[in-house]
């Protein structure tokens, strides 16, 4: 039997309920990555795409990188260009929520379809090798003297490292509204700025900086987790007397206007991919923490995250 005939037969069986909709592979999954290449969303999207193919729930995956405005530009393109497409996915996460709160883009996240939260990751703060600072205490001491003199580098405005920087300032008695935060469109740009010594301190998910830390090109001085990360000899902020803990979760959304059955099929595809060996390898390689959540529980989680982030950012003087 020809492949196209086989797939049509499976689709017909799925339509009658004889097979679940997720039992047949999409011809092509279109993955929107609302960030420039080289960052956490890009790594996540491409790892998920590979896992979809390896799990045989997708034939191929194409990628579209559209960075800027904490993912809002990619979100707008996704919402406006993929309506009703049951094979479209968009990587998103805590950073996008923060960017929406600060930037107030015309396109709402609610227009797209929630599919799944897939991972969580904690941030690490690093110093350029030529930095006059050696520890987080050095950074805090300067922050107290002159908040604007410490140039923080990281992802888009509203990213978790931006929120963490404001929280650190607040906890140590500095004015969080006066922090000097330089937002970059993607992890690659932030990395280049840190390596070039163009910022005082940089923040991102640990996986994005791991190779540079290991090579001695960046000095890691703090992580935003409650306890030290497994196998990572970097102290937490809490260990250093700064009561700040914040995680950076990532997930995927589907296109606007897809049916409940199409949403379930897409969710089943993602869950199958997350069980594949290639995804397990990506989780291990990037030091991600599995944090799978789907359905109404994921819907509520996003709503609660919006409320929590909005409260934290308002308290920190960011909005």
Secondary structure, 3 states (H helix, E strand, C coil): CCHHHHHHHHHHHHHHCCCCHHHCCECCEEEEECCCCCCHHHHHHHHHHHHHHHCCCECCEEEEECCCHHHHHHHHHHHHHCCCCCCEEEEEEHHHHHHHHHHCCCCCHHHCEEEEEEEEEEEEEEEECCCCCCCHHHHHHHHHHCHHHCEEEECCCCCHHHHHHHHHHHHHCCCHHHCEEEECCCHHHHHHHHHCCCCCEEEEEHHHHHHHHHCCCEEEEEECCCCCCCCCCCCECHHHCCCCCCEEEEEEEECCCCCHHHHHHHHHHHHHHHCCHHHHHHHHHCCCEEEEEEHHHHHHHHHHHHHHHHHHHHHCCCC
